[in-house]
Amino acid sequence: MDSPTYELVQRIEHHDTVPKRLCRFILKYSNLLEVRKAIWMAGDPYAGVPLVSSYDSAYPYTIGIVKEFCHMHLAYVAACRDLGVSYKVVDISGPDWLEEVEQSGCDAFLARPSGMASIWKQMYDERLRVIALDLGKTVFPSYDSLWFYESKRRMHYWLKAHGVPHPKTWIFYDLKQALDFVEGAVLPIVYKSDFGSGASGVRIFRDRTALRRHVKQCFKKGYRAYTRCVNDKEWGNVYLQEYLQDIDEWRMIRLGDSYFGYEKLKEGDFHSGSHVWRYGSPSAQLLDFARYITNQGPFTSMAVDVFVTSDGRLLVNELQALFGVDDPSEPQCVIDGKAGRMRWDNVTSSWQFQEGSFCDNSCCNLRVKILLQQLDQAAKLVVNEVPC
């Protein structure tokens, strides 16, 4: 790869200021996928970690860790090593992936589908479905939650089907219907690509002519966010959402019975992708909202990005079973200068703060513990079903 391209994309990955014209020009004519993959791997804090455990474990399980193209699965490896859990990295990207899964001897599988290229995500969707539903293996996070991970359309369908409050959204697969809608749409209006993290695929349209032109492009030539590789376009559909002014946004997280939260601050037009946040105590209303939504799944690994409108309504902006963490040890909840978590106390029927470190290895230690609890519960059910 050429050095100027590598250095530029590295600056983008680390959120440095880059002139937009220069950025878009170089990314348009470069192999972005390979460059970004190299950057992720070069910054991997877990390089050299063994891919199979070689120690005696106190747990009766072997956890399969599904390999991710840019080695982001290694946070799971580090978590298993911290906790003394037997593990084995399993590659499901090859032609013999099914045999590898069946012959792995693993009791359950931890997965982190790649969100860098839509074809990679498609591969994980297809093969994790077979592992979870056809082979009957335990996958964590659950396949249901991974199905709409990094897909705004699928997320919207789930929110609407479960009656969860969210911004008004319109999805079109017919160009004429989309253009008819554009003529009467209230502006400004938000366009979102189906696939893409942060705000890379989000645009706000304040001009009807520009919106009409963009809709036509989406149906004909296709659209790609600037962070995606040249051939990774979306076409034949458009996702539009109402524009909400004067909102605050909180990221609420549920991992098992642990809850976390912090405020996402706005930079420019967007809260998402700003990488600017403010720690503070999430309100009981926000915590109750996150608990209610995740119970619908039920989901035990989910980030819920919540819009707080000027009139006090709570609306879900995004749901993500997995979420980015800039630093592997970064806390996700800090109150009065103390890192910790929130938990629901059934005795007092209230939320209680517990100080401590619960987010090691990008929250993967906690995810492994949740999976172990699920396996223990499943084993007890099997024992109880054995006839006397």
C-alpha positions in Angstrom: 0.0 0.0 0.0 1.2 3.6 -0.6 2.4 5.5 2.4 0.4 8.7 1.9 -2.8 6.8 1.7 -2.0 4.8 4.8 -1.1 7.9 6.8 -4.2 9.7 5.7 -6.6 6.9 6.6 -4.7 6.4 9.9 -5.5 10.1 10.7 -9.2 9.4 9.9 -9.3 6.3 12.1 -7.8 8.4 15.0 -10.3 11.2 14.3 -7.7 13.8 13.3 -8.8 16.8 11.2 -8.4 16.1 7.5 -9.4 18.4 4.6 -12.6 16.9 3.2 -11.6 17.3 -0.5 -8.2 15.7 0.0 -9.8 12.9 2.1 -12.5 12.1 -0.4 -10.1 12.2 -3.4 -7.6 9.7 -1.9 -10.2 7.4 -0.5 -12.1 7.3 -3.9 -9.0 6.0 -5.7 -7.5 3.8 -3.1 -8.0 0.2 -1.8 -9.6 1.5 1.4 -10.5 -1.9 2.7 -6.9 -3.2 2.8 -5.6 0.1 4.2 -8.1 0.2 7.0 -7.5 -3.5 7.8 -3.8 -2.9 8.0 -4.3 0.1 10.4 -6.6 -1.9 12.7 -4.2 -4.7 12.9 -1.1 -2.5 13.4 -2.9 -0.9 16.4 -3.9 -4.2 17.9 -3.1 -4.2 21.6 -3.4 -8.0 21.8 -0.8 -9.0 19.1 0.8 -12.3 19.8 -1.9 -13.7 22.1 -2.3 -17.5 21.6 -5.3 -18.5 19.6 -5.9 -21.7 21.7 -5.8 -21.9 25.5 -3.0 -24.0 26.9 -3.8 -24.0 30.6 -6.1 -25.9 33.0 -9.4 -24.2 33.4 -11.7 -24.3 36.4 -14.7 -24.1 34.1 -16.1 -27.2 32.3 -16.6 -25.3 29.0 -14.5 -24.5 26.0 -15.6 -21.3 24.3 -15.2 -20.9 20.6 -14.2 -17.4 19.5 -15.2 -16.6 16.0 -12.3 -15.0 14.1 -12.9 -11.4 12.8 -11.0 -10.2 9.7 -9.2 -7.4 11.5 -8.5 -9.4 14.6 -11.0 -7.6 16.7 -12.0 -11.0 18.2 -8.7 -10.9 20.2 -10.4 -8.9 22.9 -12.5 -12.0 23.6 -9.2 -14.1 23.7 -7.8 -11.7 26.3 -10.9 -11.9 28.3 -10.9 -15.7 28.4 -7.2 -15.6 29.5 -8.0 -13.1 32.2 -10.8 -15.3 33.5 -9.0 -18.6 33.0 -11.6 -19.9 30.6 -10.7 -22.5 27.9 -11.1 -21.1 24.4 -10.3 -21.8 20.8 -10.4 -19.3 17.9 -12.6 -20.7 15.0 -12.4 -19.3 11.5 -15.8 -19.4 9.7 -14.7 -17.5 6.6 -13.2 -20.5 4.7 -14.9 -23.2 2.5 -14.7 -25.8 5.2 -16.1 -23.5 7.9 -19.0 -25.9 8.9 -16.6 -28.8 9.5 -14.4 -26.6 11.6 -17.3 -25.5 13.7 -18.6 -29.1 14.2 -15.2 -30.5 14.9 -14.1 -27.7 17.3 -15.6 -29.3 20.4 -16.7 -25.9 21.6 -19.7 -25.5 23.9 -20.6 -22.0 22.7 -19.4 -19.3 20.4 -18.5 -15.6 21.0 -18.9 -13.5 17.9 -18.0 -10.0 16.7 -19.1 -9.7 13.1 -17.0 -7.3 11.0 -18.7 -3.9 10.3 -16.1 -2.8 7.9 -17.5 -4.3 4.6 -21.0 -5.3 3.9 -20.0 -8.5 2.2 -18.2 -9.5 5.4 -21.2 -8.8 7.4 -23.3 -10.8 5.0 -21.0 -13.8 5.5 -21.4 -13.6 9.3 -25.2 -13.2 9.0 -25.5 -16.4 6.9 -23.1 -18.6 8.7 -23.9 -17.5 12.3 -27.5 -18.3 11.5 -26.6 -21.8 10.6 -24.5 -22.2 13.7 -27.3 -20.8 16.0 -30.4 -22.2 14.4 -29.5 -25.2 12.4 -26.7 -26.6 14.6 -28.4 -25.4 17.8 -25.2 -23.9 19.2 -25.2 -21.0 21.7 -23.9 -17.8 20.1 -23.2 -14.7 22.1 -24.4 -12.0 21.6 -27.6 -13.7 20.5 -28.1 -14.2 16.8 -31.3 -12.1 16.9 -29.3 -9.1 18.1 -26.5 -9.7 15.6 -29.0 -9.9 12.8 -29.7 -6.2 12.9 -26.2 -5.2 14.1 -24.9 -2.6 11.6 -28.2 -2.6 9.7 -30.4 0.4 10.2 -33.2 -1.1 8.1 -33.4 -4.3 10.1 -33.2 -2.3 13.4 -36.1 -0.1 12.3 -38.2 -3.1 11.5 -37.5 -4.5 14.9 -38.3 -1.2 16.7 -41.5 -0.7 14.8 -42.7 -4.3 15.3 -42.1 -4.0 19.1 -43.7 -0.6 19.5 -40.5 1.0 20.7 -40.5 4.8 20.3 -38.1 6.1 17.6 -37.8 8.9 15.1 -40.3 8.7 12.2 -38.6 6.7 9.4 -39.5 6.0 5.8 -37.9 3.3 3.8 -38.5 3.0 0.0 -37.7 0.3 -2.5 -39.6 2.1 -5.3 -38.1 5.2 -6.9 -41.5 6.8 -7.8 -42.8 6.3 -4.3 -39.6 7.9 -2.9 -39.7 10.9 -5.2 -43.4 11.4 -4.5 -42.6 11.5 -0.8 -39.7 13.9 -1.4 -42.0 16.5 -2.9 -44.0 16.8 0.3 -41.4 15.9 2.9 -40.8 18.3 5.7 -37.2 19.6 5.5 -34.6 19.3 6.9 -34.7 15.5 6.6 -32.0 12.9 7.4 -30.7 10.3 5.0 -28.9 7.2 6.5 -27.2 4.5 4.7 -28.2 1.0 5.9 -24.7 0.0 6.7 -22.0 2.1 8.3 -20.8 3.1 11.7 -20.8 6.5 13.3 -22.1 9.2 11.1 -20.2 8.2 8.0 -23.4 7.3 6.1 -25.6 10.1 7.4 -26.5 13.3 5.6 -28.9 16.1 6.4 -30.8 17.6 3.5 -32.2 21.1 3.8 -32.7 21.6 0.0 -35.4 19.7 -1.9 -33.5 19.7 -5.2 -30.4 18.2 -3.5 -32.6 15.6 -1.8 -34.3 14.6 -5.0 -30.9 14.3 -6.7 -29.6 12.1 -3.9 -32.6 9.8 -4.0 -32.2 9.2 -7.7 -28.5 8.5 -7.2 -29.4 5.9 -4.5 -31.7 4.0 -6.9 -29.5 4.3 -10.0 -25.7 4.6 -9.4 -25.9 3.7 -5.7 -24.4 5.4 -2.7 -21.4 4.6 -0.5 -20.2 6.4 2.6 -16.7 7.8 2.3 -15.3 5.3 4.8 -16.3 2.3 2.7 -14.3 0.7 -0.1 -15.0 1.7 -3.7 -17.2 -1.2 -4.7 -19.2 -1.3 -1.5 -22.3 0.6 -2.6 -25.9 0.5 -1.6 -28.5 0.9 -4.3 -32.2 0.3 -5.1 -33.5 1.7 -1.8 -33.4 4.8 0.4 -33.8 5.3 4.2 -35.1 8.7 5.4 -35.7 9.9 8.9 -37.3 13.0 10.5 -34.8 15.7 11.6 -35.1 16.5 15.3 -33.8 19.8 16.7 -32.4 20.5 20.1 -31.9 17.0 21.3 -29.5 15.4 23.7 -28.2 11.8 23.2 -27.3 9.2 25.7 -25.6 5.9 25.1 -27.2 3.4 27.4 -25.6 -0.1 27.7 -26.8 -3.3 29.0 -24.5 -6.3 29.7 -26.3 -8.9 31.6 -27.7 -7.3 34.7 -25.1 -4.4 34.5 -26.1 -1.1 33.0 -23.9 1.8 31.9 -24.5 5.2 30.4 -22.9 8.5 29.3 -23.9 11.5 27.3 -22.8 11.7 23.7 -22.0 15.3 22.8 -22.7 16.9 19.5 -19.9 17.9 17.1 -21.1 19.7 14.0 -24.5 18.2 13.0 -24.1 14.8 14.7 -23.8 13.1 18.1 -22.9 9.7 16.6 -19.3 9.4 15.6 -18.2 12.6 17.4 -16.1 10.6 19.9 -16.9 13.3 22.4 -18.8 12.4 25.5 -19.6 13.5 29.1 -19.8 11.2 32.0 -22.7 11.7 34.4 -25.4 9.9 36.3 -28.0 8.5 33.8 -31.5 9.2 35.0 -33.8 6.5 36.3 -36.0 7.3 33.3 -33.1 6.4 30.9 -32.2 3.3 32.8 -35.8 2.1 32.9 -36.1 2.8 29.1 -33.0 0.7 28.4 -34.2 -2.1 30.6 -37.6 -2.1 29.0 -36.2 -2.2 25.4 -33.6 -4.9 26.1 -36.2 -7.1 27.9 -38.1 -7.2 24.6 -35.4 -9.2 23.0 -34.4 -10.3 25.4 -30.9 -8.9 24.8 -28.1 -9.2 27.3 -25.5 -7.3 25.2 -26.9 -4.1 23.7 -26.0 -0.4 23.4 -29.1 1.7 23.1 -28.5 5.2 21.8 -31.4 7.4 23.1 -32.5 10.8 21.9 -33.9 13.0 24.6 -36.1 15.6 22.9 -36.7 19.1 24.1 -40.2 18.1 25.3 -38.8 15.2 27.3 -39.6 12.2 25.0 -37.2 9.3 24.8 -36.6 7.9 21.3 -34.2 5.2 20.2 -31.7 6.4 17.6 -29.8 3.1 17.3 -29.4 -0.4 18.8 -26.0 -2.1 18.5 -25.2 -5.5 20.1 -21.5 -4.5 19.9 -20.1 -1.1 20.1 -16.7 0.7 19.7 -14.5 1.4 22.7 -11.5 3.7 22.0 -9.5 2.2 24.9 -9.8 -1.4 26.0 -10.0 -0.4 29.7 -12.2 2.6 29.2 -15.2 2.8 31.6 -18.7 3.2 30.2 -20.1 4.8 33.4 -18.5 7.3 35.7 -20.4 9.0 38.5 -18.8 11.6 40.8 -15.4 10.6 39.4 -15.9 6.9 40.2 -16.1 4.2 37.5 -18.7 1.6 38.0 -22.1 0.2 36.9 -25.8 0.6 37.6 -27.9 -2.4 38.8 -31.6 -2.8 39.5 -32.3 -3.7 43.1 -35.4 -5.8 43.4 -35.6 -5.3 47.2 -35.7 -1.5 47.1 -37.1 -1.3 43.5 -34.5 1.3 42.6 -31.3 1.7 40.7 -28.0 1.4 42.7 -24.5 2.4 41.7 -21.7 -0.1 42.3 -18.2 1.2 42.1 -15.6 -1.0 40.3 -14.0 -2.0 37.1 -16.4 -3.8 34.8 -15.3 -2.9 31.3 -11.9 -4.6 30.9 -10.9 -5.7 27.3 -13.6 -3.5 25.7 -16.3 -5.0 28.0 -15.5 -8.5 26.8 -14.6 -9.8 30.3 -18.2 -9.1 31.3 -19.5 -10.7 28.1 -17.6 -13.9 28.8 -19.0 -14.0 32.4 -22.6 -13.6 31.0 -22.0 -16.4 28.6 -20.7 -18.7 31.3 -23.8 -17.9 33.4 -26.0 -18.9 30.4 -24.2 -22.2 30.0 -24.5 -22.9 33.7 -28.3 -22.2 33.6 -28.7 -24.4 30.5 -26.8 -27.3 32.3 -29.1 -27.0 35.3 -32.1 -27.3 33.1 -30.8 -30.4 31.5 -30.1 -32.0 34.9 -33.6 -31.1 36.1 -35.1 -32.7 33.0 -33.4 -36.1 33.6 -36.2 -38.5 34.8 -35.8 -40.1 38.2 
